[in-house]
Amino acid sequence: MNNNNNNSFLELIDVLDKEYACHLLLLSAAEEMNTALKQNRVEDIRRTSKKYDEYTFTIKELEEKRLMLSDLICKKDTSKAGHANLLMVIENAPEELKEKISNLRGKIKDIVAKISKINYSNQVLLQEALYSASKMFEMVMNNEKNRFLAYKKHGKKDLSPVTTNIVDRVI
């Protein structure tokens, strides 16, 4: 194996290490987002969303570099049919590096699966929050409309707001 190709493998391992570390940060941000959504902490949601976007951007850059190195290692012409994947890289790797690359591949796959699960949970929580907000808005708008439909005793109009209890106070 020539030294130049060996350097590409070592550079790929470095990129995979960084990609895994960034995925750990992304998982942490997704978990923080989940907690903030459950506790309805808007400022934490905003702050965590910003971190999440930054980590996602960094991962995208690292993935592009990984794909470029994988193609270089496998001498893959991407104009014909996609990029070389890590299984192809492992097949072409020197024996002493195969296990390291394979382990990193497995760790990244595992953490991506965890991130996917928490992202699904976050999506459901966000949909519930949006639904609740739209129903609350609808109630407020209906209350505002009803303000003009109120009558006092003896059929006289009452333009004061109608009070509607949202919560049933009878226990």
GIZI-V267363 format. One line per field, one symbol per residue. ss: DSSP state (2 for helix, 1 for strand, 0 for the rest). psi: psi as a letter, one per 30 degrees, with the letter a starting at -180 (. if undefined). A space follows every 50 residues. Layout:
ss: ???
psi: ???
This chain:
ss: 00222222222222222222222222222222222222000222222222 22222222222222222222222200022220000222222200222222 22222222222222222222222222222222222222222222222220 102220100000000000000
psi: kleeeeeeeeeeeeeeeeeeeeeeeeeeeeeeeeeeeeghjeeeeeeeee eeeeeeeeeeeeeeeeeeeeeeeghkjffeialklfeeeeeflkeffeee eeeeeeeeeeeeeeeeeeeeeeeeeeeeeeeeeeeeeeeeeeeeefefgk kalggkkjglkkkkkekjfk.
